[in-house]
Amino acid sequence: MKSLFIHLFPLLTLLSACGAKYHEDLPVAGAKTEVKEALNQPEPAQENATSQHELSPFFLEGHEVLDIQKGDINNDRLDDVILIQKATDEVETSDVIDHPTPRPLMLLLRQPNGELQLAARNDYIVLCVDCGGMMGDPYQGTTIKNNYFSVEHYGGSAWRWSRIITFKYQSDSQHWYLHKDGGVSFHAANPDSTMEESVKTVKDFGVIRFEDYKTDEAE
């Protein structure tokens, strides 16, 4: 599977060294999901139809699917869903400076009876379609692993940057909290000497619930 840092090739050696501490307890996010392809896999057809049917109650008017990721996000050994949507006209309406068009992210928990239930929603975690600057849409993918899930971005122009926003499930409160937020930046003309890593943790931002999180762009 491709990862975000494929964009940084041939910087993989340097990233491995500078990013080891950051990723030691985080899931490695995968490449951007081609949702239409995922929903139209020929086998098994009935499972795909069921997937679309069970997600339909959560589809927002005027939106379409940006990404769907399945996995256990609350440590109950049931397959939950992270559903990310985007406005169908976001390319025309989004303004990264004044009014970035939100991309709602929903946490859907699988119930013992097999149904999905909305547990929480945040409209500010996934960066807007034009928040990546000259590199285009910054969204790269979402990965679920153990009690964590990470939303990954990449963007910039002469200065390139990555950003991974990770949340952790707390079993005592039965909720998700911001765990780490950060990435690397470098100048494309001289990446080796300009690369910097910036990662914030709970010590920096305190306790932030999933639905209360806002990126700098949304402030």
Secondary structure as UniProt FT lines:
FT   HELIX           4..8
FT   TURN            9..10
FT   HELIX           12..18
FT   HELIX           20..23
FT   TURN            24..25
FT   HELIX           35..39
FT   TURN            43..44
FT   HELIX           45..55
FT   HELIX           56..58
FT   TURN            61..62
FT   STRAND          63..71
FT   STRAND          80..87
FT   TURN            88..89
FT   HELIX           90..93
FT   TURN            96..98
FT   STRAND          105..110
FT   TURN            112..113
FT   STRAND          116..122
FT   TURN            129..132
FT   HELIX           133..135
FT   STRAND          139..145
FT   TURN            146..147
FT   STRAND          148..156
FT   STRAND          159..170
FT   TURN            171..174
FT   STRAND          175..187
FT   TURN            188..189
FT   HELIX           191..194
FT   STRAND          196..201
FT   HELIX           202..205
FT   HELIX           210..212
FT   HELIX           216..218
//
